[in-house]
Amino acid sequence: MTEGLHRAPAAVTFDAIGAAYEKAFASCEPHLRSLEWLLDRLAPGSRVLDVGSGTGRPTAATLAAAGHDVRGVDVSPVMVGLAVRQVPGAVFDCADVRELPLPEESLDAVCVYFSLLQMTRAEQSEVVGRLVRALKPSGHMVLATVSLDVEDVDVVFMGQPVRATAYSAEQFAKLAADAGLTVVYQDECDFTPSYPDAVPEPHVYLYCRRDK
Ligand SMILES: C[S@@+](CC[C@H](N)C(=O)[O-])C[C@H]1O[C@@H](n2cnc3c(N)ncnc32)[C@H](O)[C@@H]1O
């Protein structure tokens, strides 16, 4: 119990959800579409960071299968264990991205799929800003979130109590632009995950490039 008190809330949540997350979200076509967009822009052997890599599928698995040098980071030890087993072609670290050293201009691409939701707005801006600076000039980033204008609200996600913070699609695009990204394309959809009592979730995907 003491250990739990000192762990990031996201680690507690996603340790409990584990492999069920992939089952519920695996059929998410917009996620797969955004990976195709990214793959079309990556030179062979690109260095890609997947932030909040979850089970490793589909993001790290897809990019590693295409021959890229993929590193996933996730704060949940259970998720990292699943990713290591499922995606031997990528490397995974158990770390909180808020504390992760990110050398400037070291990455060709960054993926951030639904991994900011348990951070404050200030933390989300700070993390995205550091990720942008870690991109090489002309590098690419895909950012995805639940597009709702909510701050620190209590929700139940896949049976787990969670405090969530998110943005409307417009606010999220502004966060990306303020961090120095050009939003090349914005994909919005409603997605209903496959688990009992799931409801449609509004999602936004930002396809971005570092131009500055
Ligand atoms: C909603 S899941 C999405 C997983 C994966 N990105 C996907 O779309 O399939 C969010 C993931 O981000 C991770 N996460 C949340 N906050 C994090 C943080 N501060 N640092 C690293 N990982 C984090 C969670 O543990 C979880 O595995």
The ligand as an SDF file (V2000), in Angstrom:
LIG
                    3D

 27 29  0  0  0  0  0  0  0  0999 V2000
   -4.3320    5.1820  -22.7760 C   0  0  0  0  0  0  0  0  0  0  0  0
   -2.8570    4.2430  -22.7410 S   0  0  0  0  0  0  0  0  0  0  0  0
   -2.3350    4.3200  -24.4390 C   0  0  0  0  0  0  0  0  0  0  0  0
   -1.2810    3.3050  -24.7840 C   0  0  0  0  0  0  0  0  0  0  0  0
   -0.7270    3.4390  -26.2010 C   0  0  0  0  0  0  0  0  0  0  0  0
   -0.1040    4.7280  -26.3890 N   0  0  0  0  0  0  0  0  0  0  0  0
   -1.8150    3.2220  -27.2130 C   0  0  0  0  0  0  0  0  0  0  0  0
   -2.3890    4.1950  -27.7150 O   0  0  0  0  0  0  0  0  0  0  0  0
   -2.1230    2.0540  -27.5120 O   0  0  0  0  0  0  0  0  0  0  0  0
   -1.7710    5.4340  -21.9790 C   0  0  0  0  0  0  0  0  0  0  0  0
   -0.4080    4.8580  -21.6430 C   0  0  0  0  0  0  0  0  0  0  0  0
    0.4330    5.9560  -21.2390 O   0  0  0  0  0  0  0  0  0  0  0  0
    1.1330    5.5900  -20.0930 C   0  0  0  0  0  0  0  0  0  0  0  0
    1.4560    6.8140  -19.3400 N   0  0  0  0  0  0  0  0  0  0  0  0
    0.5830    7.6580  -18.7310 C   0  0  0  0  0  0  0  0  0  0  0  0
    1.2430    8.6590  -18.1210 N   0  0  0  0  0  0  0  0  0  0  0  0
    2.5680    8.4430  -18.3740 C   0  0  0  0  0  0  0  0  0  0  0  0
    3.7560    9.1240  -17.9950 C   0  0  0  0  0  0  0  0  0  0  0  0
    3.7220   10.2170  -17.2200 N   0  0  0  0  0  0  0  0  0  0  0  0
    4.9530    8.6500  -18.4190 N   0  0  0  0  0  0  0  0  0  0  0  0
    5.0130    7.5250  -19.1900 C   0  0  0  0  0  0  0  0  0  0  0  0
    3.9110    6.8180  -19.5490 N   0  0  0  0  0  0  0  0  0  0  0  0
    2.7070    7.2800  -19.1570 C   0  0  0  0  0  0  0  0  0  0  0  0
    0.1920    4.6450  -19.3480 C   0  0  0  0  0  0  0  0  0  0  0  0
    0.8530    3.8120  -18.4160 O   0  0  0  0  0  0  0  0  0  0  0  0
   -0.4400    3.8780  -20.4950 C   0  0  0  0  0  0  0  0  0  0  0  0
    0.2540    2.7020  -20.8220 O   0  0  0  0  0  0  0  0  0  0  0  0
  1  2  1  0
  2  3  1  0
  2 10  1  0
  3  4  1  0
  4  5  1  0
  5  6  1  0
  5  7  1  0
  7  8  2  0
  7  9  1  0
 10 11  1  0
 11 12  1  0
 11 26  1  0
 12 13  1  0
 13 14  1  0
 13 24  1  0
 14 15  1  0
 14 23  1  0
 15 16  2  0
 16 17  1  0
 17 18  1  0
 17 23  2  0
 18 19  1  0
 18 20  2  0
 20 21  1  0
 21 22  2  0
 22 23  1  0
 24 25  1  0
 24 26  1  0
 26 27  1  0
M  CHG  2   2   1   9  -1
M  END
$$$$
